[in-house]
Amino acid sequence: MNFGARQNKLREHLATTRFDGLLISHLPNIRYLCGFSGSAAFLLVEESGSVFFTDARYDTQAHEEVKAAKVVVASKSALQSVGEWVSRRRKRARGRTIGIEAEHLTLADKKRLNDLLPSGTRLKESPPIVERARMVKDADELQRVRDAVKLGAKLFDRALEVLRPGVKEAEVAAEMEYAARRAGAEEMSFPTIVASGARSALPHGRASNLAIRPGGFVVCDFGVILAGYCSDQTRSVWVGSDSDDARRAYEAVREAQRAAVDAVRPGIAVGEVDAAARKVLRKAGLGRYFTHSTGHGVGLEIHEPPRVASGQTEILQPGMVITVEPGVYFPGKWGVRIEDMVAVTAGGREVLTPTSKDFLAV
């Protein structure tokens, strides 16, 4: 990862704004810019260079991981260290404007920082500059995403080995998560979703102690973090003797998912990908049962821009990685969702998820 180049690109952007520096507080953004993977840090990016602040717990880790930035280990809190650093440069600090990540710096921390800074120094909310840069992955990032997707996909094989009537949803999730750890995953991208029967109609039905019963779908939505990057995949499995209604709903979702994947290419708005899926489901008479957006970006975070939803105008570019995950949900009955991760390429798209999407009954 070329962290120096990323910081230089940020400095070039800052030169076009009224900010004299940008204080990064969102940990995924800090990791993207300098490589630090700990849980307490700030990164101050200025024209003259970058300074990384953390506390004594991360002294060794910071010196090993942080690239292209001076490391300052605080004797007290990292935030206080930021204030002291700026204050020691009082002559340069007066009249300066430091951008802050408004969505990630708490009001309490903003107040503390204001109290620490010399008079004349202003804190101003910054747009999501780093998040926008992160939308387009470089070659190293894309390979890490591919590796995470490949590892994550193997978990579905384990799910199919244990998913049977009478087995609890939480037991299936536990087997998947154990397999993930054994295969080298750092952790899960999010709490594993294994939702059966009527609970499969909950788009985010986390695994419960409910025993799986015949006569419904089991929605398995899962992902891993590997080398800092996330994967995300959903497959829906029918339990018991299948019905015509179940097959029709499943095939409609599969067709919608295929249409949305086929729509992915550089130069189109993400809203068009969403529209492609909805068009198929409306034609099948299921449009009102598709109750969430079609997808989202994935990278250092499981949910990051762009949002693939109706009316969204972000233009797809090569290097972006999104999910495509239409579904239909019948409250009190069952639901079905199919999700792949897709990378935008110069010539179109690369479907990263290798798992079959054929209707499957156990």
N, C-alpha and C positions, 0 to 999 in steps of 0.2 A: 504494500500500500504506500503510495507516495503522499505522505501527510504534508510535507512541505509544499507540494504543488497545490493541494487543497486549500491550505492556509493562504497561499499567495493569490489564489483565485478569489478567496473571500476578501483579501485586502484590495484587490482590484475593484471589486464591487463596492467596498466601503468608500473608495475614492470618488465614487459617483454619488454618494449620499452626503448628508450633513453630520454623519457620525464620525467622531474621532477615534472610536474604538468600539468593539462589540464584546460584551461579557456573555459568554456561553455558559448556561447553567443546566441545560437539558443533557443528561448523561449520554444518550445515543449520539447527539451532535458532537459532544466532546470526544467520544470514541472515534467518530468519523474523521475528526480534524487532527487528532494527535495520537490515537491508539490506546488511551487509558480505558480499562474495563472495570474499574472499581465503582464504589457507590457513593463517593463524596468528593466533589471537585468543582472547580470553576476554571474556565479558560478565557483569558483576556487577550483578544486579538487587536493589535494596533499596527499602524504603519511601520513603526520601528521594530516590531517583532511580537512574539506571543509569550505570555507567561501563564503557566499552569499552577494552580493552587490546590492543595489537598491538606489533610491532617496527618499526624504522625502514624496512624494505623497503616497508611499506604506509602510510607517513605520508600521502602525497598521496591514495591510494585511500581510506583510512579517512575522511579529512576530506571527501571527495566523497560517499562512500556512506552513512556511518553517520548514522542519524537517531534522535532522541529519547534520546541518550546522550552523556555527556561522553567525549571521545576522549583517551586517554593513550597516547603513543608511548614505548615502553620504550627506554632506552639499552642495556639488555642483553636479557633475555628477558621476554616478556609475562607469564609465570608469576611471575617475581621481582617484576615491577611490581605484580601483584595483591597479593602478600604485603606489599610495602612500603606500598601504598595503605592496606591494612587496618591495618597496624602504626602508621601515622602517626595513626590514630584510636584509639590504644591505650585511652583511657578508655571509648570506646564499644564497643571490640572485646571487652573482658573479659566473659566469660559469654555471648557471642553464639554462635549456631549458624548456620553457613553450609551450605546444601544443595549437594551436588555431584552431577553426573550420573555415577553409578557405572558405567554401561555404557560410558562414553566417556572418563573420566579414568583414565589409567593408574595402576597402583599406585606407580610411580616418581614420577610427577608429584604424586600425593596426598602421598607422603612429603616431597617437596621443599616443597610448600606448607605442610604441617604444621610443618616446620622453620622456615619464614619467618614464620609467624603468631605473634602474642603469646600467651603462656600464658593459658589460660582461654577461648580461641577454639576452638570445636569444628567439625570437618567431619563431616557426616552425610549418608549416602546419601539421595538424593531419588527419589521415584517419577518416572516419565516424564511430568512435567506438560506440558512443551512439546509433546512428541510427541502427546499426547492432544488438545491444542488444534489441532495441525496437521491432525488427521484431517478436520476440517470446514473445507472451503475457502470463502473469501469470493468475491464476484463477480469481483474482479480475478484471483484465483488460478485460478478456473474458466476464465476466458477464456485465461489463459496455458496452461493444460493443453489446452484445445481447439486453440489455435494449434500447440502441440507435436505433438499427435496428427495434425492436418491435414498438417503438414510431414512427419512420420514416415511417414504412409500413402503419400506419393508415392514413397518409396524402394522399395516393393514393385513399382511400375510399372517402375522401373529394373532390379530383380532379374529380372523376367520378360523383359526385353529381352536379357539376357545369359545366363540360366540355360538351358543346353543340355548334352547329353551331351558329355563331354570337357573341359568347362570346370571348373577347380578351384573348390572351395568358397570358398577364400580370395579368388579373383578376383571371385566374385559379391559377397562381403562388401565387398571394396575398392571396387567400383563403387557399391555402396549408400552407403558411408561418404563417398566423394568427392562423390556427389550431395547428401548431407546437408550437407556443408560449403559447397558451392556455393549451396545454398538458404538458408544463413544459420544453420544449427545451430551451437551453441557446441561441442558434442561429442556422442558417442554416449552413451546412457543406460547402456550396458554393452557389453562386447565382443560384436559381432554374431555370432549363431548362424546358421550355414548348415550343416546336417548332412544328408548324403545317404545313401541306401542303408541299410546296417546301422547307420550312425552316427546316423540319424534316430531310432533307439530310445534314444538318450542324451538325456534331457530337456534337458541343458545342454551339448550337443555343439558347442563353438565351431568356427568355420570352420577347416578344415585345408587341407593341400595335396593332399588326395585329389581325383582327377578324378571328376566326377559321371557315373554310369553309368545306363543304362536299367533299368527294373524295380524302382523303389522311390520312396519319397517323399523330398522335400527339405523339411525343416523350416526355415523362415526366421523367426527371432525377433529383433526389432530395435527400437530406439527412439532418440530424440534428446533432447537438452536444449536448450530454447529459453527465453531469459529466465529461466533458473534452474529451469524445470519440465520434468519428464520425460514421455516417451511410451513405450508398450510395446505391441507388436503381434506376433502370430504368424499366419502362414499356411503351409499345407502343400501342396506341389505334387507331383503325380505325374509321373515322367519315363518316357516310352515308352508302349507299349500298356498300357492299364489292365487290371486283373483284377477279378473279382467280389469277391474278398476285400478288395481295396483300397477299392473303392467302399462295401462294407458297413461297413467300419471307419470310413471317412471320414464317411459319413452318420450313423452312430451318434454319433460325436464332435460333429458339427454339431448333431444333435438335443439332445445333452446340453448343449451350450453354449447353445442357444436356451432350453432349460428353465431353466438357471441364470440367464440374463439376465432371463427373465420373472419369476423369483422376487425380483429386486432391487426393493425398495421400502422406504420408511421404516417403522421399527417392528419389523422382523423381525431375527432373529439371523443373523449371517454364516454360521453353521453350516448354516442352512436353505438358503442358496444352494449351498453345497457338496453338501448332501444331494440337491438337485434334479438336479444333474449325475450324481451317482453312481447314483441310482435308474434313470436312463435307460440307463447303461452296464451296470448289473447285469442289467436286463431283456434287453439285447442279448447277454448272456453275456460281457461284456468288463470287468466290474467289477474283476477282479484285475489287469488291465493298466493301470489308472489309478493311478499310484504317487506322486502328489504332491498338494498342496493345490490347490483350484480357483482361488485368486487371492490378491491382496494389494492393499494401498493403494498409491497412486502420488501423488507430488507433487514436493517438492524432492528427494526420494530415490526411486530406482526401486523399492525395497522399504521400505514403511513401514506402520504399522498402518492399518486392521485386517487381520489375517490371515484369509483366507476359507478355513476348513478345518473338518474334522469336529470337532464338540464345542466350537467357538468360540462364545462367547455375546455378543460385542460386538453392540450393536443398531445397525442402519443408521440414519443420520440424513441429512436433506437437506444437500448440500454434500460428502458423502464421495465419493471417487473410487476405484474398485477395478478390478482386472482380473478377467475371467472366462475361464479358460484350461484347460478339461479336455483330456486327451489319453490315448491308449493307446499302449503301447510293447511290441513283441515283440522281445526280445533276439536279435541275430543276423539279424534279418529287416528290419523297418522300424518306424517309429512315425509318429504323426500328432497334431498339436495345433492348435487354433484358439483365438485369443485376441483379445478386444476390451477396450477400456477403457470403463467405464460410470460415469456420475455419478448419484448418488441425488438425486432431485428431490422437491419437496413432494407431487407427484402420482404418483410412481413412479420412473421412470428415464429417462436420456438416454444412448443408445448413441453414444459419441463417435467410434468408429472407422468410417470410411466405406467401407472396402474390402469387396468382395463375398466371400462365403464359399462360393460354388458350387464344386463339384469341378472342378479344373483340371488338365489334362494337357498337357505340352509335349514 
